[in-house]
């Protein structure tokens, strides 16, 4: 069966079943091979419903020697894997009793006995440690082979009892520590070919795996950042027929579907590499049902996590400002929970940015996508505000529509209606209401960003036509709030966008529990308000720097003009084809000479490779880039995002050349991706912070 008519593997975690029923299988065997080709003790954690059990099942059939399952996969076609049957110990803690320490011991023993019976072996030992050791030695001896150990959801006996039964969680943790300690035994440990352990949480090495000092943690390893989850390329390759069907059934544009899928379900980042993945369960359900629902979030309610955040008075808005070291991810302990680390491990926040400071990576966070942010914050808002199921929150999600359509009075009324039904209780101070407003707005509106949390809550709400900055405060007047918004440097940077800028100030009276006043006004840019770049004065002399803009022409004409005009506003000398011929068939010698004479090269790339002159095997755009490299020019690369809406007439019929060129650029440079002209202008502004002094 081809990809075009393959079934979707919704809630299917058995590799054999997916193969025999000819379902879509996203081929991860190249990464699997990179791991198993160097046998070791491996640990790998990911949030729930991310494909961990399917990965374990795939490893099982690989080591059972089921070659036929892999013939059409990367591993079967590109390696000389030794197809033989290895003895396997598979322990799935989803099916092992763990309600208390005694039940866990019985469950571990039952699993060992069941696995041993597959090799016609009766275990004699009673104590769980001796029984585990006996299994390894006896099975290895009988099969005359080292064994493979696969452990799925190892942490279930612990996290099932947090926070209500910490004592049971600790007791179960002690049992798990002793159990895995067997693998340090010289006699038993040397008989293990591969150990692979998965789970949601990443307990500290000391607490469970202290005896396994050779355990290789792949959780944040950049090489395996996309081992689970779907990349954008995989989504387009394996699931395009389903997107195509969706577009045909609903009379929608395919690019619009891809863009919506990205906004709702992409964004999970698990390492310092800027590789992001989609949540599999949400993608599969969205494609099957042809709608955007909160599929992953709906599979389990994070009640424990919500209660933890509320009880610890954790400030969720600060999650976007805090920084964690890599060691902080190893501090997940039953009696010492780090909320930020826990939020990351469970998938409710993800890595947003990584900075290398003082010889180590520093991580910053945000919500991965619309699904997680809206669902999580709405649930947290209800718990935080002590609201109930009977409370009328029907107007919550209409706030975004009201603001988009400039029905500000109605939107403010809906906010007041929700605040009105919040009961009075202790500790409802300024910070409390600021946080509640944060949850309310960021869960109601799909495209938001936190701008400022200092003595007020400033949130940006973006839609197709406008950018709205909403400031909420319990201590400032609306006049003061509007003034603060107008002076905020980050907000000022948005004035160069083509979208309408609107400022809203909301002043809340805590004693009366009402919005005492609110106001809004437009924030338009005038001819004498051209933004001044940092370190640049209004009377600066024209820069001697010359910047060359390279791109194909017709498809990127509007984008080129935006970059050209922006640089001219900064009094930069710009060299571009517009200065002598606006065509893709521009004179090659002149172009290459101009590149050699420039100080900085800017490359804009979409889905056209460009005109190839007679006698050449590369396009002019490609040759311009190579000349910039050869003459060691600082190169700034801006690339159309692969999920951005783009007209078919502006795409090559054969994309092979442009795709190869794009991959090279991404490999050799830090590429900035844009989806619109406005976004490109903002990226230009951010990248060329001080164009007057851009020369090396």
Residue pairs with C-beta under 8 A, 6 or more apart in sequence:
1 22
3 24
3 237
3 238
3 240
3 241
4 241
5 241
6 22
6 23
6 24
7 21
7 22
7 23
7 24
8 23
8 24
8 242
8 284
8 287
8 288
9 18
9 23
9 24
9 25
9 54
9 284
10 281
10 284
10 285
10 288
11 281
12 18
12 21
12 23
12 54
13 51
13 53
13 54
13 57
14 54
14 57
15 25
15 54
15 57
15 58
15 60
15 61
15 69
16 57
16 61
16 66
16 69
17 23
18 24
18 25
18 54
19 25
19 69
24 238
24 239
25 73
26 230
26 234
26 238
26 280
27 73
27 74
28 55
28 58
28 226
28 227
28 228
29 58
29 70
29 73
29 74
29 75
29 76
30 74
30 75
30 78
31 223
31 224
31 226
31 227
32 55
32 58
32 59
32 62
32 75
32 227
33 74
33 75
33 79
33 81
34 223
34 224
35 42
35 218
35 224
35 227
36 59
36 62
36 194
37 79
39 193
39 194
40 194
40 195
40 214
40 216
41 183
41 192
41 194
41 195
41 212
41 214
41 215
41 216
42 194
42 195
42 196
42 197
42 215
42 216
42 217
42 218
43 197
43 198
43 199
43 202
43 209
43 215
43 216
43 217
43 218
43 219
44 52
44 55
44 196
44 197
44 198
44 217
44 218
44 219
44 224
44 227
45 198
45 199
45 200
45 201
45 202
45 219
45 345
46 52
46 198
46 200
46 219
46 228
46 229
46 270
46 347
47 200
47 268
47 345
47 346
47 347
48 200
48 299
48 300
48 346
48 347
49 279
49 280
49 281
49 296
49 299
50 228
50 229
50 279
50 280
50 281
50 347
51 228
51 229
51 280
52 152
52 153
52 198
52 199
52 228
53 92
53 94
53 152
53 153
53 198
55 198
55 227
55 228
56 90
56 92
56 150
56 152
56 196
56 198
59 148
59 150
59 196
60 88
60 90
60 150
61 69
62 70
62 75
62 81
63 85
63 86
63 88
63 148
63 194
64 85
64 86
64 88
65 83
65 84
65 85
65 86
67 76
67 83
70 76
70 81
71 77
75 81
86 145
86 146
86 147
86 148
86 193
87 119
87 139
87 140
87 143
87 145
87 147
87 148
88 115
88 147
88 148
88 149
88 150
89 112
89 115
89 135
89 136
89 139
89 147
89 148
89 149
89 150
90 115
90 150
90 152
91 108
91 111
91 115
91 149
91 150
91 151
91 152
92 152
92 153
93 151
93 152
93 153
93 154
93 155
93 156
93 157
94 152
94 153
94 156
95 111
96 104
96 107
96 108
96 110
96 111
96 156
96 157
97 103
97 104
97 106
97 107
98 104
98 107
98 156
98 157
98 160
98 172
99 168
100 168
100 171
101 168
101 171
101 172
101 175
104 157
104 172
104 175
105 128
105 175
108 128
108 132
108 175
108 179
109 128
109 131
112 123
112 128
112 131
112 132
112 135
113 123
115 135
116 122
116 123
116 135
116 138
116 139
119 139
119 142
119 143
121 135
121 138
121 139
121 142
123 131
123 134
123 135
123 138
124 134
125 131
125 133
125 134
128 175
128 178
128 179
129 178
129 179
129 181
129 182
132 179
132 182
132 188
133 182
133 185
133 187
133 188
136 147
136 182
136 188
136 191
136 192
137 187
137 188
137 191
139 147
140 146
140 147
140 191
145 193
146 191
146 192
146 193
147 191
147 192
147 193
148 192
148 193
148 194
148 196
149 183
149 192
149 194
149 195
149 196
150 196
151 195
151 196
151 197
151 198
152 198
153 198
153 199
153 200
154 176
154 197
154 198
154 199
154 208
155 199
155 200
155 201
155 203
156 199
157 172
157 173
157 175
157 176
158 169
158 172
158 173
158 176
158 201
158 203
158 334
159 169
159 200
159 201
160 169
161 168
161 169
161 172
161 334
162 169
162 304
162 334
162 337
163 304
163 307
163 308
163 334
163 337
166 334
166 335
169 334
170 334
170 335
173 203
173 207
173 208
173 334
176 208
177 207
177 208
177 209
177 210
177 211
180 208
180 209
180 211
180 212
181 210
181 211
181 212
182 188
182 189
183 189
183 192
183 195
183 211
183 212
184 211
184 212
184 213
195 215
197 215
200 345
200 346
201 332
201 342
201 345
201 346
202 217
202 219
202 329
202 330
202 332
202 345
203 209
203 330
203 332
203 333
204 330
204 331
204 332
204 333
205 213
205 215
205 330
207 333
209 215
218 224
218 227
219 270
219 329
220 270
220 271
220 272
220 326
220 329
221 271
222 271
222 272
222 273
222 275
225 269
225 270
225 271
225 273
225 275
225 277
226 275
226 277
228 277
228 280
229 268
229 277
229 278
229 279
229 280
230 238
230 239
230 277
230 278
230 280
230 283
231 275
231 276
231 277
231 278
232 262
232 266
232 278
232 642
232 643
233 642
235 258
235 261
235 278
235 283
236 243
236 258
236 642
239 283
239 287
242 287
242 288
243 254
243 257
243 258
243 261
243 287
244 254
246 252
246 257
246 287
246 290
247 253
247 254
247 257
249 290
250 290
253 645
255 643
255 644
255 645
255 646
256 645
258 643
259 643
259 644
259 645
259 675
260 292
261 278
261 283
261 286
261 292
262 278
262 643
263 369
263 370
263 446
263 447
264 282
264 286
264 292
264 369
264 370
264 371
265 278
265 279
265 282
265 283
265 286
265 296
265 369
265 371
266 276
266 277
266 278
266 368
266 369
267 276
267 350
267 367
267 368
267 369
268 276
268 277
268 278
268 279
268 347
268 350
268 368
268 369
269 275
269 276
269 277
269 350
269 351
269 352
269 368
270 277
270 350
270 351
271 351
272 351
272 354
272 361
272 363
276 350
276 368
279 296
279 347
279 369
279 371
281 295
281 296
281 299
282 294
282 295
282 296
282 371
285 293
285 295
286 292
286 293
286 295
292 371
294 371
294 374
294 375
295 371
296 347
296 371
296 372
297 371
297 372
297 375
297 376
298 375
301 379
302 346
302 348
302 376
302 379
305 342
305 343
305 346
305 348
306 379
306 380
306 383
307 383
308 314
308 337
308 339
308 342
309 316
309 339
309 380
310 380
310 383
310 384
312 339
313 427
314 339
315 431
315 435
316 377
316 380
316 435
316 438
316 439
317 434
317 435
317 438
317 450
317 453
317 457
318 453
319 340
319 343
319 349
319 365
319 366
320 352
320 364
320 365
320 366
320 450
321 364
321 453
322 340
322 364
322 365
323 355
323 362
323 363
323 364
324 340
324 341
324 344
324 362
324 363
324 365
325 360
325 361
325 362
325 363
326 360
326 361
326 363
328 338
328 340
328 341
329 341
329 344
329 345
331 338
331 341
332 338
332 341
332 342
332 345
340 349
340 365
343 349
343 365
344 350
344 351
344 365
347 368
347 372
348 367
348 372
348 376
349 365
349 366
349 367
349 368
350 365
350 366
350 367
350 368
351 363
351 364
351 365
352 364
352 365
352 366
353 363
353 364
354 361
354 362
354 363
354 364
355 361
355 362
355 364
356 362
367 373
367 376
370 446
370 447
373 442
373 443
373 448
374 442
374 443
374 444
374 446
375 443
376 443
377 438
377 439
377 442
377 443
378 396
378 439
378 443
380 439
381 387
381 436
381 439
381 440
381 443
382 393
384 435
384 436
384 439
385 422
385 436
386 422
386 423
386 425
387 393
387 421
387 422
391 421
392 417
392 421
393 418
395 414
395 417
395 418
396 414
396 418
396 440
396 443
396 444
397 444
398 411
398 414
399 411
399 414
399 415
399 440
399 441
399 444
399 445
400 444
400 445
400 446
400 461
400 463
401 407
402 408
402 410
402 411
402 414
403 411
403 445
403 461
403 463
403 468
404 463
404 464
404 465
404 466
406 466
406 502
408 504
408 518
408 520
412 506
412 515
412 518
415 437
415 440
415 441
415 506
415 515
416 514
416 515
418 440
419 433
419 436
419 508
419 513
419 514
419 515
420 513
420 514
422 436
422 513
424 513
428 510
429 510
430 455
430 473
430 474
430 475
430 510
433 472
433 474
433 508
433 510
434 453
434 456
434 457
434 472
434 473
434 474
435 457
437 457
437 459
437 472
437 506
437 508
438 450
438 453
438 457
438 459
441 448
441 459
441 461
441 470
441 472
442 448
442 450
442 459
445 461
447 461
447 462
447 463
448 459
448 460
448 461
448 462
449 459
449 460
449 462
450 457
450 458
450 459
450 460
451 458
451 459
451 460
451 469
451 488
451 490
451 491
452 458
452 471
452 488
452 490
455 473
455 475
455 476
456 471
456 472
456 473
456 475
456 476
456 481
456 484
457 471
457 472
457 473
458 469
458 470
458 471
458 472
458 484
458 485
458 488
459 469
459 470
459 472
460 467
460 468
460 469
460 470
460 491
460 494
461 467
461 468
461 469
461 470
462 468
462 499
465 499
465 500
466 499
466 500
466 501
466 502
467 494
467 497
467 499
467 500
467 501
467 502
468 502
468 503
468 504
469 485
469 488
469 491
469 501
469 502
469 503
469 504
469 523
470 504
470 506
471 481
471 482
471 484
471 485
471 503
471 504
471 505
471 506
472 506
472 508
473 480
473 481
473 505
473 506
473 507
473 508
474 507
474 508
474 509
474 510
476 484
476 505
476 507
477 505
477 507
477 517
478 505
478 506
478 507
478 517
478 518
478 519
479 505
479 519
480 505
481 505
481 506
481 507
482 503
482 505
482 519
482 521
485 491
485 503
485 505
485 523
486 503
486 523
491 501
491 503
491 523
492 531
493 531
493 682
493 685
494 501
494 682
495 501
495 523
495 525
495 529
495 531
496 525
496 531
496 566
496 681
496 682
496 685
497 678
497 681
497 682
498 677
498 678
499 678
500 522
500 524
501 522
501 523
501 524
502 520
502 521
502 522
502 523
503 520
503 521
503 522
503 523
504 518
504 519
504 520
505 518
505 519
505 520
506 515
506 518
507 515
507 516
507 517
507 518
508 514
508 515
508 516
509 515
509 516
530 569
531 685
532 538
533 570
533 685
533 688
533 689
533 690
533 691
533 692
534 689
534 690
535 690
535 692
535 693
536 570
536 690
536 691
536 692
540 571
540 692
541 571
542 571
542 573
543 570
543 571
543 572
543 573
543 691
543 692
544 573
545 572
545 573
545 599
545 600
545 691
545 692
545 694
545 695
546 572
546 573
546 574
546 575
546 597
546 598
546 599
546 600
547 567
547 572
547 573
547 574
547 575
547 598
547 599
547 600
547 601
547 602
547 691
547 694
548 574
548 575
548 576
548 594
548 595
548 598
548 600
548 601
548 602
548 624
548 628
548 633
549 560
549 563
549 564
549 567
549 574
549 575
549 576
549 602
549 604
550 595
550 601
550 602
550 603
550 604
550 621
550 624
550 625
550 628
551 559
551 560
551 603
551 604
551 605
551 606
551 621
552 584
552 606
552 608
552 609
552 610
552 611
552 619
552 621
553 560
553 577
553 582
553 583
553 584
553 586
554 584
554 650
555 606
555 607
555 608
555 650
555 651
556 604
556 606
557 582
558 677
559 604
559 674
559 677
559 680
560 576
560 578
560 604
561 578
562 677
562 680
562 681
563 602
563 604
563 680
563 681
563 684
564 574
564 576
564 578
566 681
566 684
566 685
567 574
567 684
567 688
567 691
568 574
570 688
570 691
570 692
571 692
572 691
572 692
575 594
575 597
575 598
577 583
577 586
577 591
580 586
580 587
580 590
581 587
584 610
584 611
584 620
585 611
585 613
586 620
588 613
588 616
588 620
588 623
591 620
591 623
591 624
592 623
592 624
592 627
595 601
595 624
595 627
595 628
595 631
595 633
596 627
596 631
598 628
598 633
599 633
599 634
599 694
599 695
600 633
600 634
600 636
600 688
600 694
600 695
601 624
601 625
601 628
601 633
601 634
601 635
601 636
602 635
602 636
602 638
602 684
603 621
603 624
603 625
603 628
603 635
603 636
603 637
603 638
603 665
604 638
604 639
604 680
605 621
605 637
605 638
605 639
605 640
605 658
605 661
605 662
605 665
606 639
606 640
606 646
606 650
606 651
607 640
607 646
607 650
607 651
607 652
607 655
607 658
608 650
608 651
608 652
608 658
609 619
609 621
609 622
609 652
609 657
609 658
609 661
610 619
610 620
610 621
610 622
611 619
611 620
612 618
612 619
612 620
613 620
616 623
618 626
619 657
622 661
625 635
625 665
628 635
629 635
634 694
634 696
635 669
636 672
636 687
636 688
637 665
637 669
637 670
637 671
637 672
638 671
638 672
638 673
638 674
638 680
638 683
638 684
638 687
639 662
639 665
639 666
639 671
639 672
639 673
639 674
640 646
640 673
640 674
640 675
641 673
641 674
641 675
643 675
644 674
644 675
644 676
645 675
652 658
665 671
672 683
672 687
674 680
674 683
688 694
